[in-house]
Amino acid sequence: MTALRGAVERGLNAIWYGNSVLSWCLLPLSLLVQFEVKRRRDKAPSKGATPDGVMVIVIGGLTVGGTGKTPVLIALGRWLQHCGYRVGVISRGYRSHALGEARQVAPNDDAASVGDEPLLIRRELEVPVVVGRDRLQALHTLMQHNAIDIVLSDDGLQHYQLPRDLEIVVLDGRRGLGNGRLLPAGPLREPRERLEEVDWVLERNSDDPHRGFEYHISGARHLASGRLVVWSDCLSQWGDQTLTAMTALGQPEQFFQMLTTQGLRVETVSLPDHDVIMPQ
């Protein structure tokens, strides 16, 4: 199954980010997607129609696949906490079993139960995190059981019934919008004109000084002990070795390049996005 998922992802990326004739064949289906998107958008509440006393910020994407939304949410959450706000998070919990009733992530939950991203967010921010397929229900559950000033939605830009005050779209500067077409002919979840309606656009690995950002490695976690290791110490220990770099990210080549530009020699293993990495 893992091999099949990987092959499908590579095939779709070739269609969406290359000059594939298959994209043209899928255009009629994209017209149906465009109609459905417009129908649902027309029924969406206007910005600012959020519950009294709380602000909702959506950190979402216009394209399918990993662009760096979750790290942006974590960085924003830390800054808001530093400013004195009580932060809570809602998430779908991608590939989790918690897709029915909304539920709050507990300390003893695992990725199979609630999703890997909600677990990461809870660990990094130490704030209430609620997962569920219905973002509006997740919002109500979060507010019912916690004192919150600002709610951050991990993705959910296209969950139109979720009220929101601000929208942040995260793009990948290298991939951009691909062929610029809607699913399934292209990678777009909504027409590109949607970017004109959001409040901020952030672009990973972009040269644009107004919206570009990039990641910097600060350290590594030793999983057996839970110990955090400063990145400079990692480089000094690993510099003369050949390492195995394994990832289940949406864009694994960028992860591998980030390591090689640090001077590391790596043998790469790329699993499908959000796949489970088993100990060897």
C-alpha positions, -999 to +999 in steps of 0.1 A: +000+000+000+028+024+008+045+018-025+011+024-043+006+057-024+041+068-033+035+060-070+002+079-070+018+110-054+047+110-079+023+106-108+000+135-096+030+157-091+042+150-126+008+160-139+003+191-117+038+205-119+049+194-153+036+199-189+015+168-190-013+162-215-032+143-188-039+176-172-059+187-202-079+155-202-089+162-166-101+198-172-138+189-174-137+175-139-120+207-127-150+227-140-172+206-117-149+214-088-150+251-096-188+250-096-189+232-062-163+256-047-184+286-058-216+271-045-201+265-011-183+298-009-215+317-016-230+301+016-199+309+038-203+334+067-186+367+063-152+374+080-156+384+116-187+363+123-168+345+151-180+339+187-178+369+210-145+372+228-124+350+205-104+355+173-101+327+147-070+327+125-069+301+096-035+290+084-043+273+052-032+264+017-044+269-018-025+239-032-026+202-022+004+188-004+029+201+021+038+238+020+048+243+057+015+253+072+020+235+106+054+251+113+040+285+105+011+278+129+036+268+157+057+299+152+026+321+152+013+303+183+046+309+202+046+346+193+009+350+205+017+332+237+047+355+242+023+384+238+001+370+266-028+355+246-044+322+255-041+301+224-060+270+212-058+250+180-082+230+159-072+205+133-087+178+111-062+153+123-052+140+089-051+102+086-063+098+122-091+077+136-107+107+152-128+118+123-162+116+139-170+136+170-145+164+178-122+155+206-094+171+225-059+157+221-047+140+253-011+136+265-012+098+259-027+099+224-007+086+194-006+097+158-029+069+147-056+082+170-054+120+164-029+126+136+008+134+137+004+172+132-020+177+162+004+158+184+034+179+172+014+211+178+004+201+213+039+190+222+055+222+209+029+248+221+015+229+252-020+243+244-054+227+240-057+210+206-091+197+193-093+174+162-123+165+141-136+164+106-161+192+112-140+223+120-170+242+133-178+215+158-141+214+167-142+251+174-173+248+196-157+219+215-125+239+221-144+269+233-167+249+256-139+232+276-111+259+275-105+296+282-092+308+248-085+342+233-072+332+199-080+300+179-055+288+153-069+265+126-043+242+111-055+242+075-093+246+070-092+275+044-117+256+023-139+246+053-162+275+045-186+271+074-158+278+099-161+314+109-128+333+108-113+367+113-080+364+095-067+341+067-031+332+061-021+312+030+012+294+029+027+286-005+059+269-016+080+294-036+097+268-057+065+250-068+042+280-068+007+272-081+019+244-104+000+245-137-026+269-121-055+245-125-081+233-101-082+197-089-079+171-104-062+187-135-040+208-112-030+212-075-053+241-067-081+236-041-096+270-051-091+294-081-059+314-079-080+346-075-087+334-039-052+348-030-066+383-035-091+378-007-068+364+021-051+387+046-015+374+042+004+352+018+036+336+031+059+318+006+085+293+017+118+295+000+108+327-018+130+357-027+101+380-021+112+402+009+075+409+018+062+374+021+092+350+018+105+328+046+127+297+051+134+271+077+166+270+098+176+239+117+181+246+154+185+211+168+175+174+167+157+152+191+172+119+202+140+098+202+152+070+225+160+095+253+139+125+243+170+147+246+173+178+224+207+182+207+220+215+194+225+214+157+261+224+158+268+194+180+250+172+155+271+184+127+303+178+146+293+143+155+279+133+121+303+152+098+325+122+088+296+097+086+271+086+059+236+090+074+203+076+064+178+104+060+142+092+061+111+113+057+074+111+051+069+148+040+050+161+010+082+175-005+110+152+006+137+165-018+137+199+001+144+181+034+173+161+018+187+193+002+186+211+036+208+184+050+233+182+022+237+220+022+248+216+058+277+194+046+261+160+055+264+129+034+230+112+033+214+081+018+177+091+013+145+071+020+113+089+010+079+076+022+045+089+012+033+121+029+022+114+065+032+078+063+044+060+095+081+058+100+089+025+117+121+020+137+146-001+118 
